[in-house]
Amino acid sequence: AGDYNHKIEKKDDKQWELFLEANKQGLTYSKIRVWIDAKDKRPLKAEFLTLSGKTIKTASYEDYRNTLGMMRPSKIHIVDNLKKDQYS
């Protein structure tokens, strides 16, 4: 949490859209846009951006389960936006 400064870009009853910008050098992603469920504060989706703002990866956080005492996504689907056929 200390690696990024955040700004709320949009906020409604269903979800929040946050924009994170690195506050130090050497992080893997300098900018991240994250969608958060407004009710339970869980991440729904994230876009990982280049310095110029181009989306290079998109992640969706799915199938939340109680793991190690907390609700966590049991599935994270990551798509490489530069090579759409590559995902994990």
Distance bins in CASP14 RR format, pairs under 12 A and 6 or more apart:
PFRMAT RR
TARGET T0000
AUTHOR 0000-0000-0000
RMODE 2
METHOD distances of the structure
MODEL  1
1 18 0 0 0 0 0 1 0 0 0 0 0
1 20 0 0 0 0 1 0 0 0 0 0 0
1 23 0 0 0 0 0 1 0 0 0 0 0
1 34 0 0 0 0 0 1 0 0 0 0 0
2 20 0 0 0 0 0 1 0 0 0 0 0
2 21 0 0 0 0 0 1 0 0 0 0 0
2 22 0 0 0 0 1 0 0 0 0 0 0
2 23 1 0 0 1 0 0 0 0 0 0 0
2 24 0 0 0 0 1 0 0 0 0 0 0
2 27 0 0 0 0 0 1 0 0 0 0 0
3 20 0 0 0 0 1 0 0 0 0 0 0
3 21 0 0 0 0 1 0 0 0 0 0 0
3 22 1 0 0 1 0 0 0 0 0 0 0
3 23 1 0 0 1 0 0 0 0 0 0 0
3 24 1 0 0 1 0 0 0 0 0 0 0
3 25 0 0 0 0 0 1 0 0 0 0 0
3 26 0 0 0 0 1 0 0 0 0 0 0
3 27 1 0 1 0 0 0 0 0 0 0 0
3 28 0 0 0 0 1 0 0 0 0 0 0
3 29 0 0 0 0 1 0 0 0 0 0 0
3 30 0 0 0 0 0 1 0 0 0 0 0
3 31 0 0 0 0 0 1 0 0 0 0 0
3 32 0 0 0 0 0 1 0 0 0 0 0
4 18 0 0 0 0 1 0 0 0 0 0 0
4 19 0 0 0 0 1 0 0 0 0 0 0
4 20 1 1 0 0 0 0 0 0 0 0 0
4 21 1 0 0 1 0 0 0 0 0 0 0
4 22 1 0 1 0 0 0 0 0 0 0 0
4 23 1 0 0 1 0 0 0 0 0 0 0
4 24 0 0 0 0 1 0 0 0 0 0 0
4 27 1 0 0 1 0 0 0 0 0 0 0
4 28 0 0 0 0 0 1 0 0 0 0 0
4 29 0 0 0 0 1 0 0 0 0 0 0
4 30 0 0 0 0 1 0 0 0 0 0 0
4 31 0 0 0 0 1 0 0 0 0 0 0
4 32 1 0 0 1 0 0 0 0 0 0 0
4 33 0 0 0 0 0 1 0 0 0 0 0
4 34 0 0 0 0 1 0 0 0 0 0 0
4 46 0 0 0 0 0 1 0 0 0 0 0
4 48 0 0 0 0 0 1 0 0 0 0 0
4 49 0 0 0 0 0 1 0 0 0 0 0
5 18 0 0 0 0 0 1 0 0 0 0 0
5 19 0 0 0 0 1 0 0 0 0 0 0
5 20 1 0 0 1 0 0 0 0 0 0 0
5 21 1 0 1 0 0 0 0 0 0 0 0
5 22 0 0 0 0 1 0 0 0 0 0 0
5 23 1 0 1 0 0 0 0 0 0 0 0
5 24 0 0 0 0 0 1 0 0 0 0 0
5 27 0 0 0 0 0 1 0 0 0 0 0
5 30 0 0 0 0 0 1 0 0 0 0 0
5 31 0 0 0 0 0 1 0 0 0 0 0
5 32 0 0 0 0 0 1 0 0 0 0 0
6 16 0 0 0 0 0 1 0 0 0 0 0
6 17 0 0 0 0 0 1 0 0 0 0 0
6 18 1 0 1 0 0 0 0 0 0 0 0
6 19 1 0 0 1 0 0 0 0 0 0 0
6 20 1 0 1 0 0 0 0 0 0 0 0
6 21 1 0 0 1 0 0 0 0 0 0 0
6 22 0 0 0 0 0 1 0 0 0 0 0
6 23 0 0 0 0 1 0 0 0 0 0 0
6 31 0 0 0 0 0 1 0 0 0 0 0
6 32 0 0 0 0 1 0 0 0 0 0 0
6 33 0 0 0 0 0 1 0 0 0 0 0
6 34 0 0 0 0 1 0 0 0 0 0 0
6 36 0 0 0 0 0 1 0 0 0 0 0
7 16 0 0 0 0 0 1 0 0 0 0 0
7 17 0 0 0 0 1 0 0 0 0 0 0
7 18 1 0 0 1 0 0 0 0 0 0 0
7 19 1 0 1 0 0 0 0 0 0 0 0
7 20 0 0 0 0 1 0 0 0 0 0 0
7 21 1 0 0 1 0 0 0 0 0 0 0
7 31 0 0 0 0 0 1 0 0 0 0 0
7 32 0 0 0 0 0 1 0 0 0 0 0
7 33 0 0 0 0 0 1 0 0 0 0 0
7 34 0 0 0 0 0 1 0 0 0 0 0
8 15 0 0 0 0 0 1 0 0 0 0 0
8 16 1 0 0 1 0 0 0 0 0 0 0
8 17 1 0 0 1 0 0 0 0 0 0 0
8 18 1 0 1 0 0 0 0 0 0 0 0
8 19 0 0 0 0 1 0 0 0 0 0 0
8 20 0 0 0 0 0 1 0 0 0 0 0
8 33 0 0 0 0 0 1 0 0 0 0 0
8 34 0 0 0 0 0 1 0 0 0 0 0
8 35 0 0 0 0 0 1 0 0 0 0 0
8 36 0 0 0 0 1 0 0 0 0 0 0
8 38 0 0 0 0 0 1 0 0 0 0 0
9 15 0 0 0 0 0 1 0 0 0 0 0
9 16 0 0 0 0 1 0 0 0 0 0 0
9 17 1 0 1 0 0 0 0 0 0 0 0
9 18 1 0 0 1 0 0 0 0 0 0 0
9 19 1 0 1 0 0 0 0 0 0 0 0
9 20 0 0 0 0 0 1 0 0 0 0 0
9 21 0 0 0 0 0 1 0 0 0 0 0
9 31 0 0 0 0 0 1 0 0 0 0 0
9 32 0 0 0 0 0 1 0 0 0 0 0
9 33 1 0 0 1 0 0 0 0 0 0 0
9 34 0 0 0 0 1 0 0 0 0 0 0
9 35 0 0 0 0 1 0 0 0 0 0 0
9 36 0 0 0 0 0 1 0 0 0 0 0
9 47 0 0 0 0 0 1 0 0 0 0 0
10 16 1 0 0 1 0 0 0 0 0 0 0
10 17 1 0 1 0 0 0 0 0 0 0 0
10 18 0 0 0 0 1 0 0 0 0 0 0
10 19 0 0 0 0 1 0 0 0 0 0 0
10 33 0 0 0 0 0 1 0 0 0 0 0
10 34 0 0 0 0 0 1 0 0 0 0 0
10 35 0 0 0 0 1 0 0 0 0 0 0
10 36 0 0 0 0 0 1 0 0 0 0 0
10 38 0 0 0 0 0 1 0 0 0 0 0
11 17 1 0 0 1 0 0 0 0 0 0 0
11 18 0 0 0 0 1 0 0 0 0 0 0
11 35 0 0 0 0 0 1 0 0 0 0 0
11 36 0 0 0 0 1 0 0 0 0 0 0
11 38 1 0 0 1 0 0 0 0 0 0 0
12 35 0 0 0 0 0 1 0 0 0 0 0
12 36 0 0 0 0 0 1 0 0 0 0 0
12 37 0 0 0 0 0 1 0 0 0 0 0
12 38 1 0 0 1 0 0 0 0 0 0 0
12 39 0 0 0 0 0 1 0 0 0 0 0
13 37 0 0 0 0 0 1 0 0 0 0 0
13 38 1 0 0 1 0 0 0 0 0 0 0
13 39 0 0 0 0 1 0 0 0 0 0 0
14 35 0 0 0 0 1 0 0 0 0 0 0
14 36 0 0 0 0 0 1 0 0 0 0 0
14 37 1 0 0 1 0 0 0 0 0 0 0
14 38 1 0 1 0 0 0 0 0 0 0 0
14 39 1 0 0 1 0 0 0 0 0 0 0
14 40 0 0 0 0 0 1 0 0 0 0 0
14 44 0 0 0 0 1 0 0 0 0 0 0
15 34 0 0 0 0 1 0 0 0 0 0 0
15 35 1 0 1 0 0 0 0 0 0 0 0
15 36 1 0 0 1 0 0 0 0 0 0 0
15 37 1 0 1 0 0 0 0 0 0 0 0
15 38 1 0 1 0 0 0 0 0 0 0 0
15 39 0 0 0 0 1 0 0 0 0 0 0
15 40 0 0 0 0 0 1 0 0 0 0 0
15 41 0 0 0 0 0 1 0 0 0 0 0
15 42 0 0 0 0 0 1 0 0 0 0 0
15 43 0 0 0 0 0 1 0 0 0 0 0
15 44 1 0 0 1 0 0 0 0 0 0 0
15 45 0 0 0 0 1 0 0 0 0 0 0
16 33 0 0 0 0 0 1 0 0 0 0 0
16 34 0 0 0 0 1 0 0 0 0 0 0
16 35 1 0 0 1 0 0 0 0 0 0 0
16 36 1 0 1 0 0 0 0 0 0 0 0
16 37 0 0 0 0 1 0 0 0 0 0 0
16 38 1 0 1 0 0 0 0 0 0 0 0
16 39 0 0 0 0 0 1 0 0 0 0 0
16 40 0 0 0 0 0 1 0 0 0 0 0
16 41 0 0 0 0 1 0 0 0 0 0 0
16 42 0 0 0 0 0 1 0 0 0 0 0
16 43 0 0 0 0 0 1 0 0 0 0 0
16 44 0 0 0 0 1 0 0 0 0 0 0
16 45 0 0 0 0 0 1 0 0 0 0 0
17 32 0 0 0 0 0 1 0 0 0 0 0
17 33 1 0 0 1 0 0 0 0 0 0 0
17 34 1 0 0 1 0 0 0 0 0 0 0
17 35 1 0 1 0 0 0 0 0 0 0 0
17 36 1 0 0 1 0 0 0 0 0 0 0
17 37 0 0 0 0 0 1 0 0 0 0 0
17 38 0 0 0 0 0 1 0 0 0 0 0
17 43 0 0 0 0 0 1 0 0 0 0 0
17 44 0 0 0 0 1 0 0 0 0 0 0
17 45 0 0 0 0 1 0 0 0 0 0 0
17 46 0 0 0 0 0 1 0 0 0 0 0
17 47 0 0 0 0 0 1 0 0 0 0 0
18 31 0 0 0 0 0 1 0 0 0 0 0
18 32 0 0 0 0 1 0 0 0 0 0 0
18 33 1 0 0 1 0 0 0 0 0 0 0
18 34 1 0 1 0 0 0 0 0 0 0 0
18 35 1 0 0 1 0 0 0 0 0 0 0
18 36 1 0 0 1 0 0 0 0 0 0 0
18 38 0 0 0 0 0 1 0 0 0 0 0
18 41 0 0 0 0 0 1 0 0 0 0 0
18 43 0 0 0 0 1 0 0 0 0 0 0
18 44 0 0 0 0 0 1 0 0 0 0 0
18 45 0 0 0 0 0 1 0 0 0 0 0
18 46 0 0 0 0 1 0 0 0 0 0 0
18 47 0 0 0 0 0 1 0 0 0 0 0
19 30 0 0 0 0 0 1 0 0 0 0 0
19 31 1 0 0 1 0 0 0 0 0 0 0
19 32 1 0 0 1 0 0 0 0 0 0 0
19 33 1 0 1 0 0 0 0 0 0 0 0
19 34 0 0 0 0 1 0 0 0 0 0 0
19 35 0 0 0 0 0 1 0 0 0 0 0
19 36 0 0 0 0 0 1 0 0 0 0 0
19 46 0 0 0 0 0 1 0 0 0 0 0
19 47 0 0 0 0 1 0 0 0 0 0 0
19 49 0 0 0 0 1 0 0 0 0 0 0
19 53 0 0 0 0 0 1 0 0 0 0 0
20 27 0 0 0 0 1 0 0 0 0 0 0
20 29 0 0 0 0 1 0 0 0 0 0 0
20 30 0 0 0 0 1 0 0 0 0 0 0
20 31 1 0 0 1 0 0 0 0 0 0 0
20 32 1 0 1 0 0 0 0 0 0 0 0
20 33 1 0 0 1 0 0 0 0 0 0 0
20 34 1 0 0 1 0 0 0 0 0 0 0
20 35 0 0 0 0 0 1 0 0 0 0 0
20 36 0 0 0 0 0 1 0 0 0 0 0
20 43 0 0 0 0 0 1 0 0 0 0 0
20 46 0 0 0 0 1 0 0 0 0 0 0
20 47 0 0 0 0 0 1 0 0 0 0 0
20 48 0 0 0 0 1 0 0 0 0 0 0
20 49 0 0 0 0 1 0 0 0 0 0 0
21 27 0 0 0 0 0 1 0 0 0 0 0
21 29 0 0 0 0 1 0 0 0 0 0 0
21 30 1 0 0 1 0 0 0 0 0 0 0
21 31 1 0 1 0 0 0 0 0 0 0 0
21 32 0 0 0 0 1 0 0 0 0 0 0
21 33 0 0 0 0 0 1 0 0 0 0 0
21 34 0 0 0 0 0 1 0 0 0 0 0
21 49 0 0 0 0 1 0 0 0 0 0 0
21 51 0 0 0 0 0 1 0 0 0 0 0
21 53 0 0 0 0 0 1 0 0 0 0 0
22 28 0 0 0 0 1 0 0 0 0 0 0
22 29 1 0 0 1 0 0 0 0 0 0 0
22 30 1 0 1 0 0 0 0 0 0 0 0
22 31 1 0 0 1 0 0 0 0 0 0 0
22 32 0 0 0 0 1 0 0 0 0 0 0
22 48 0 0 0 0 0 1 0 0 0 0 0
22 49 0 0 0 0 0 1 0 0 0 0 0
22 50 0 0 0 0 0 1 0 0 0 0 0
22 51 0 0 0 0 1 0 0 0 0 0 0
23 30 0 0 0 0 1 0 0 0 0 0 0
23 31 0 0 0 0 0 1 0 0 0 0 0
24 30 0 0 0 0 1 0 0 0 0 0 0
25 51 0 0 0 0 0 1 0 0 0 0 0
26 51 0 0 0 0 0 1 0 0 0 0 0
27 48 0 0 0 0 0 1 0 0 0 0 0
27 49 0 0 0 0 0 1 0 0 0 0 0
27 51 0 0 0 0 0 1 0 0 0 0 0
28 48 0 0 0 0 1 0 0 0 0 0 0
28 49 0 0 0 0 0 1 0 0 0 0 0
28 50 0 0 0 0 0 1 0 0 0 0 0
28 56 0 0 0 0 0 1 0 0 0 0 0
28 57 0 0 0 0 1 0 0 0 0 0 0
29 46 0 0 0 0 1 0 0 0 0 0 0
29 47 0 0 0 0 1 0 0 0 0 0 0
29 48 1 0 1 0 0 0 0 0 0 0 0
29 49 1 0 0 1 0 0 0 0 0 0 0
29 50 0 0 0 0 1 0 0 0 0 0 0
29 51 0 0 0 0 1 0 0 0 0 0 0
29 53 0 0 0 0 0 1 0 0 0 0 0
29 54 0 0 0 0 0 1 0 0 0 0 0
29 55 0 0 0 0 0 1 0 0 0 0 0
29 56 0 0 0 0 1 0 0 0 0 0 0
29 57 0 0 0 0 1 0 0 0 0 0 0
29 59 0 0 0 0 0 1 0 0 0 0 0
30 48 0 0 0 0 1 0 0 0 0 0 0
30 49 1 0 0 1 0 0 0 0 0 0 0
30 50 1 0 0 1 0 0 0 0 0 0 0
30 51 1 0 1 0 0 0 0 0 0 0 0
30 52 0 0 0 0 1 0 0 0 0 0 0
30 53 0 0 0 0 1 0 0 0 0 0 0
30 54 0 0 0 0 0 1 0 0 0 0 0
30 56 0 0 0 0 0 1 0 0 0 0 0
31 46 0 0 0 0 0 1 0 0 0 0 0
31 47 0 0 0 0 1 0 0 0 0 0 0
31 48 1 0 0 1 0 0 0 0 0 0 0
31 49 1 1 0 0 0 0 0 0 0 0 0
31 50 1 0 0 1 0 0 0 0 0 0 0
31 51 1 0 0 1 0 0 0 0 0 0 0
31 52 0 0 0 0 1 0 0 0 0 0 0
31 53 1 0 0 1 0 0 0 0 0 0 0
31 54 0 0 0 0 1 0 0 0 0 0 0
31 55 0 0 0 0 1 0 0 0 0 0 0
31 56 0 0 0 0 1 0 0 0 0 0 0
31 57 0 0 0 0 0 1 0 0 0 0 0
32 43 0 0 0 0 0 1 0 0 0 0 0
32 45 0 0 0 0 0 1 0 0 0 0 0
32 46 1 0 1 0 0 0 0 0 0 0 0
32 47 1 0 0 1 0 0 0 0 0 0 0
32 48 1 0 1 0 0 0 0 0 0 0 0
32 49 1 0 0 1 0 0 0 0 0 0 0
32 50 0 0 0 0 0 1 0 0 0 0 0
32 53 0 0 0 0 0 1 0 0 0 0 0
32 55 0 0 0 0 0 1 0 0 0 0 0
32 56 0 0 0 0 0 1 0 0 0 0 0
32 57 0 0 0 0 1 0 0 0 0 0 0
32 58 0 0 0 0 0 1 0 0 0 0 0
32 59 0 0 0 0 1 0 0 0 0 0 0
33 43 0 0 0 0 0 1 0 0 0 0 0
33 44 0 0 0 0 0 1 0 0 0 0 0
33 45 0 0 0 0 1 0 0 0 0 0 0
33 46 1 0 0 1 0 0 0 0 0 0 0
33 47 1 0 1 0 0 0 0 0 0 0 0
33 48 0 0 0 0 1 0 0 0 0 0 0
33 49 1 0 0 1 0 0 0 0 0 0 0
33 53 0 0 0 0 1 0 0 0 0 0 0
33 54 0 0 0 0 0 1 0 0 0 0 0
33 55 0 0 0 0 1 0 0 0 0 0 0
33 56 0 0 0 0 0 1 0 0 0 0 0
33 57 0 0 0 0 0 1 0 0 0 0 0
33 58 0 0 0 0 1 0 0 0 0 0 0
33 59 0 0 0 0 0 1 0 0 0 0 0
34 41 0 0 0 0 0 1 0 0 0 0 0
34 42 0 0 0 0 0 1 0 0 0 0 0
34 43 1 0 1 0 0 0 0 0 0 0 0
34 44 0 0 0 0 1 0 0 0 0 0 0
34 45 1 0 0 1 0 0 0 0 0 0 0
34 46 1 0 1 0 0 0 0 0 0 0 0
34 47 1 0 0 1 0 0 0 0 0 0 0
34 48 0 0 0 0 1 0 0 0 0 0 0
34 49 0 0 0 0 0 1 0 0 0 0 0
34 58 0 0 0 0 0 1 0 0 0 0 0
34 59 0 0 0 0 1 0 0 0 0 0 0
34 60 0 0 0 0 0 1 0 0 0 0 0
34 61 0 0 0 0 1 0 0 0 0 0 0
35 41 0 0 0 0 0 1 0 0 0 0 0
35 42 0 0 0 0 0 1 0 0 0 0 0
35 43 1 0 0 1 0 0 0 0 0 0 0
35 44 1 0 1 0 0 0 0 0 0 0 0
35 45 1 0 1 0 0 0 0 0 0 0 0
35 46 1 0 0 1 0 0 0 0 0 0 0
35 47 0 0 0 0 1 0 0 0 0 0 0
35 58 0 0 0 0 0 1 0 0 0 0 0
35 59 0 0 0 0 0 1 0 0 0 0 0
35 60 0 0 0 0 1 0 0 0 0 0 0
35 61 0 0 0 0 1 0 0 0 0 0 0
36 42 1 0 0 1 0 0 0 0 0 0 0
36 43 1 0 1 0 0 0 0 0 0 0 0
36 44 1 0 0 1 0 0 0 0 0 0 0
36 45 0 0 0 0 1 0 0 0 0 0 0
36 46 0 0 0 0 1 0 0 0 0 0 0
36 61 0 0 0 0 1 0 0 0 0 0 0
37 43 1 0 0 1 0 0 0 0 0 0 0
37 44 1 0 1 0 0 0 0 0 0 0 0
37 45 0 0 0 0 0 1 0 0 0 0 0
37 61 0 0 0 0 1 0 0 0 0 0 0
37 62 0 0 0 0 0 1 0 0 0 0 0
37 64 0 0 0 0 1 0 0 0 0 0 0
37 71 0 0 0 0 0 1 0 0 0 0 0
37 73 0 0 0 0 0 1 0 0 0 0 0
38 44 0 0 0 0 0 1 0 0 0 0 0
40 61 0 0 0 0 0 1 0 0 0 0 0
40 64 0 0 0 0 1 0 0 0 0 0 0
40 70 0 0 0 0 0 1 0 0 0 0 0
40 71 1 0 0 1 0 0 0 0 0 0 0
40 73 0 0 0 0 0 1 0 0 0 0 0
41 64 0 0 0 0 0 1 0 0 0 0 0
41 70 0 0 0 0 0 1 0 0 0 0 0
41 71 0 0 0 0 1 0 0 0 0 0 0
42 60 0 0 0 0 0 1 0 0 0 0 0
42 61 1 0 0 1 0 0 0 0 0 0 0
42 62 0 0 0 0 0 1 0 0 0 0 0
42 63 0 0 0 0 0 1 0 0 0 0 0
42 64 1 0 0 1 0 0 0 0 0 0 0
42 65 0 0 0 0 0 1 0 0 0 0 0
42 70 0 0 0 0 0 1 0 0 0 0 0
42 71 1 0 0 1 0 0 0 0 0 0 0
42 72 0 0 0 0 1 0 0 0 0 0 0
42 73 1 0 0 1 0 0 0 0 0 0 0
43 59 0 0 0 0 1 0 0 0 0 0 0
43 60 0 0 0 0 1 0 0 0 0 0 0
43 61 1 0 1 0 0 0 0 0 0 0 0
43 62 0 0 0 0 0 1 0 0 0 0 0
43 64 0 0 0 0 1 0 0 0 0 0 0
43 71 0 0 0 0 0 1 0 0 0 0 0
43 72 0 0 0 0 0 1 0 0 0 0 0
43 73 1 0 0 1 0 0 0 0 0 0 0
43 76 0 0 0 0 1 0 0 0 0 0 0
44 58 0 0 0 0 0 1 0 0 0 0 0
44 59 0 0 0 0 1 0 0 0 0 0 0
44 60 1 0 0 1 0 0 0 0 0 0 0
44 61 1 0 0 1 0 0 0 0 0 0 0
44 62 0 0 0 0 1 0 0 0 0 0 0
44 64 0 0 0 0 0 1 0 0 0 0 0
44 73 0 0 0 0 1 0 0 0 0 0 0
44 76 0 0 0 0 0 1 0 0 0 0 0
44 77 0 0 0 0 0 1 0 0 0 0 0
45 55 0 0 0 0 0 1 0 0 0 0 0
45 57 0 0 0 0 0 1 0 0 0 0 0
45 58 1 0 0 1 0 0 0 0 0 0 0
45 59 1 0 0 1 0 0 0 0 0 0 0
45 60 1 0 1 0 0 0 0 0 0 0 0
45 61 1 0 0 1 0 0 0 0 0 0 0
45 62 0 0 0 0 1 0 0 0 0 0 0
45 73 0 0 0 0 0 1 0 0 0 0 0
45 76 0 0 0 0 0 1 0 0 0 0 0
45 77 0 0 0 0 1 0 0 0 0 0 0
45 78 0 0 0 0 0 1 0 0 0 0 0
45 79 0 0 0 0 0 1 0 0 0 0 0
46 55 0 0 0 0 0 1 0 0 0 0 0
46 56 0 0 0 0 0 1 0 0 0 0 0
46 57 0 0 0 0 1 0 0 0 0 0 0
46 58 1 0 0 1 0 0 0 0 0 0 0
46 59 1 0 1 0 0 0 0 0 0 0 0
46 60 0 0 0 0 1 0 0 0 0 0 0
46 61 1 0 0 1 0 0 0 0 0 0 0
46 73 0 0 0 0 0 1 0 0 0 0 0
46 76 0 0 0 0 1 0 0 0 0 0 0
46 77 0 0 0 0 0 1 0 0 0 0 0
46 78 0 0 0 0 1 0 0 0 0 0 0
46 79 0 0 0 0 0 1 0 0 0 0 0
47 53 0 0 0 0 1 0 0 0 0 0 0
47 54 0 0 0 0 1 0 0 0 0 0 0
47 55 1 0 1 0 0 0 0 0 0 0 0
47 56 0 0 0 0 1 0 0 0 0 0 0
47 57 1 0 0 1 0 0 0 0 0 0 0
47 58 1 0 1 0 0 0 0 0 0 0 0
47 59 1 0 0 1 0 0 0 0 0 0 0
47 60 0 0 0 0 0 1 0 0 0 0 0
47 78 0 0 0 0 0 1 0 0 0 0 0
47 79 0 0 0 0 0 1 0 0 0 0 0
47 81 0 0 0 0 1 0 0 0 0 0 0
48 54 0 0 0 0 0 1 0 0 0 0 0
48 55 1 0 0 1 0 0 0 0 0 0 0
48 56 1 0 1 0 0 0 0 0 0 0 0
48 57 1 0 1 0 0 0 0 0 0 0 0
48 58 1 0 0 1 0 0 0 0 0 0 0
48 59 1 0 0 1 0 0 0 0 0 0 0
48 78 0 0 0 0 1 0 0 0 0 0 0
48 79 0 0 0 0 0 1 0 0 0 0 0
48 80 0 0 0 0 1 0 0 0 0 0 0
48 81 0 0 0 0 1 0 0 0 0 0 0
48 82 0 0 0 0 0 1 0 0 0 0 0
49 55 1 0 1 0 0 0 0 0 0 0 0
49 56 1 0 0 1 0 0 0 0 0 0 0
49 57 0 0 0 0 1 0 0 0 0 0 0
49 58 0 0 0 0 0 1 0 0 0 0 0
49 81 0 0 0 0 1 0 0 0 0 0 0
50 56 1 0 1 0 0 0 0 0 0 0 0
50 57 0 0 0 0 0 1 0 0 0 0 0
50 81 0 0 0 0 0 1 0 0 0 0 0
50 82 0 0 0 0 1 0 0 0 0 0 0
53 81 0 0 0 0 0 1 0 0 0 0 0
54 81 0 0 0 0 1 0 0 0 0 0 0
54 82 0 0 0 0 1 0 0 0 0 0 0
55 79 0 0 0 0 1 0 0 0 0 0 0
55 80 0 0 0 0 0 1 0 0 0 0 0
55 81 1 0 1 0 0 0 0 0 0 0 0
55 82 0 0 0 0 1 0 0 0 0 0 0
55 84 0 0 0 0 0 1 0 0 0 0 0
56 78 0 0 0 0 0 1 0 0 0 0 0
56 79 0 0 0 0 0 1 0 0 0 0 0
56 80 1 0 0 1 0 0 0 0 0 0 0
56 81 1 0 1 0 0 0 0 0 0 0 0
56 82 1 0 1 0 0 0 0 0 0 0 0
56 83 0 0 0 0 1 0 0 0 0 0 0
56 84 0 0 0 0 0 1 0 0 0 0 0
56 86 0 0 0 0 0 1 0 0 0 0 0
57 76 0 0 0 0 0 1 0 0 0 0 0
57 77 0 0 0 0 0 1 0 0 0 0 0
57 78 1 0 1 0 0 0 0 0 0 0 0
57 79 1 0 0 1 0 0 0 0 0 0 0
57 80 1 0 1 0 0 0 0 0 0 0 0
57 81 1 0 0 1 0 0 0 0 0 0 0
57 82 0 0 0 0 1 0 0 0 0 0 0
57 83 0 0 0 0 0 1 0 0 0 0 0
57 84 0 0 0 0 0 1 0 0 0 0 0
57 86 0 0 0 0 1 0 0 0 0 0 0
57 87 0 0 0 0 1 0 0 0 0 0 0
57 88 0 0 0 0 1 0 0 0 0 0 0
58 76 0 0 0 0 0 1 0 0 0 0 0
58 77 0 0 0 0 1 0 0 0 0 0 0
58 78 1 0 0 1 0 0 0 0 0 0 0
58 79 1 0 1 0 0 0 0 0 0 0 0
58 80 0 0 0 0 1 0 0 0 0 0 0
58 81 1 0 1 0 0 0 0 0 0 0 0
58 82 0 0 0 0 0 1 0 0 0 0 0
58 84 0 0 0 0 0 1 0 0 0 0 0
58 86 0 0 0 0 0 1 0 0 0 0 0
58 87 0 0 0 0 1 0 0 0 0 0 0
58 88 0 0 0 0 0 1 0 0 0 0 0
59 73 0 0 0 0 1 0 0 0 0 0 0
59 75 0 0 0 0 0 1 0 0 0 0 0
59 76 1 0 1 0 0 0 0 0 0 0 0
59 77 1 0 0 1 0 0 0 0 0 0 0
59 78 1 0 1 0 0 0 0 0 0 0 0
59 79 1 0 0 1 0 0 0 0 0 0 0
59 80 0 0 0 0 0 1 0 0 0 0 0
59 81 0 0 0 0 0 1 0 0 0 0 0
59 87 0 0 0 0 1 0 0 0 0 0 0
59 88 0 0 0 0 1 0 0 0 0 0 0
60 73 0 0 0 0 1 0 0 0 0 0 0
60 75 0 0 0 0 1 0 0 0 0 0 0
60 76 1 0 0 1 0 0 0 0 0 0 0
60 77 1 0 1 0 0 0 0 0 0 0 0
60 78 0 0 0 0 1 0 0 0 0 0 0
60 79 0 0 0 0 1 0 0 0 0 0 0
60 87 0 0 0 0 0 1 0 0 0 0 0
60 88 0 0 0 0 0 1 0 0 0 0 0
61 71 0 0 0 0 0 1 0 0 0 0 0
61 72 0 0 0 0 1 0 0 0 0 0 0
61 73 1 1 0 0 0 0 0 0 0 0 0
61 74 0 0 0 0 1 0 0 0 0 0 0
61 75 1 0 0 1 0 0 0 0 0 0 0
61 76 1 0 1 0 0 0 0 0 0 0 0
61 77 0 0 0 0 1 0 0 0 0 0 0
61 78 0 0 0 0 0 1 0 0 0 0 0
62 72 0 0 0 0 0 1 0 0 0 0 0
62 73 1 0 1 0 0 0 0 0 0 0 0
62 74 1 0 0 1 0 0 0 0 0 0 0
62 75 1 0 1 0 0 0 0 0 0 0 0
62 76 1 0 0 1 0 0 0 0 0 0 0
62 77 1 0 0 1 0 0 0 0 0 0 0
62 78 0 0 0 0 0 1 0 0 0 0 0
63 71 0 0 0 0 0 1 0 0 0 0 0
63 72 0 0 0 0 1 0 0 0 0 0 0
63 73 1 0 0 1 0 0 0 0 0 0 0
63 74 1 0 1 0 0 0 0 0 0 0 0
63 75 1 0 1 0 0 0 0 0 0 0 0
63 76 0 0 0 0 1 0 0 0 0 0 0
63 77 0 0 0 0 0 1 0 0 0 0 0
64 70 0 0 0 0 1 0 0 0 0 0 0
64 71 1 0 1 0 0 0 0 0 0 0 0
64 72 1 0 0 1 0 0 0 0 0 0 0
64 73 1 0 1 0 0 0 0 0 0 0 0
64 74 1 0 0 1 0 0 0 0 0 0 0
64 75 0 0 0 0 1 0 0 0 0 0 0
64 76 0 0 0 0 0 1 0 0 0 0 0
65 71 1 0 0 1 0 0 0 0 0 0 0
65 72 1 0 0 1 0 0 0 0 0 0 0
65 73 0 0 0 0 1 0 0 0 0 0 0
65 74 1 0 1 0 0 0 0 0 0 0 0
65 75 0 0 0 0 1 0 0 0 0 0 0
66 72 1 0 0 1 0 0 0 0 0 0 0
66 73 0 0 0 0 0 1 0 0 0 0 0
66 74 0 0 0 0 1 0 0 0 0 0 0
67 73 0 0 0 0 1 0 0 0 0 0 0
67 74 1 0 0 1 0 0 0 0 0 0 0
67 75 0 0 0 0 0 1 0 0 0 0 0
68 74 0 0 0 0 0 1 0 0 0 0 0
75 87 0 0 0 0 0 1 0 0 0 0 0
75 88 0 0 0 0 0 1 0 0 0 0 0
76 87 0 0 0 0 0 1 0 0 0 0 0
76 88 0 0 0 0 1 0 0 0 0 0 0
77 87 1 0 0 1 0 0 0 0 0 0 0
77 88 1 0 0 1 0 0 0 0 0 0 0
78 86 0 0 0 0 1 0 0 0 0 0 0
78 87 1 0 0 1 0 0 0 0 0 0 0
78 88 1 0 1 0 0 0 0 0 0 0 0
79 85 0 0 0 0 1 0 0 0 0 0 0
79 86 1 0 0 1 0 0 0 0 0 0 0
79 87 1 0 1 0 0 0 0 0 0 0 0
79 88 0 0 0 0 1 0 0 0 0 0 0
80 86 1 0 1 0 0 0 0 0 0 0 0
80 87 1 0 0 1 0 0 0 0 0 0 0
80 88 0 0 0 0 1 0 0 0 0 0 0
81 87 0 0 0 0 0 1 0 0 0 0 0
END
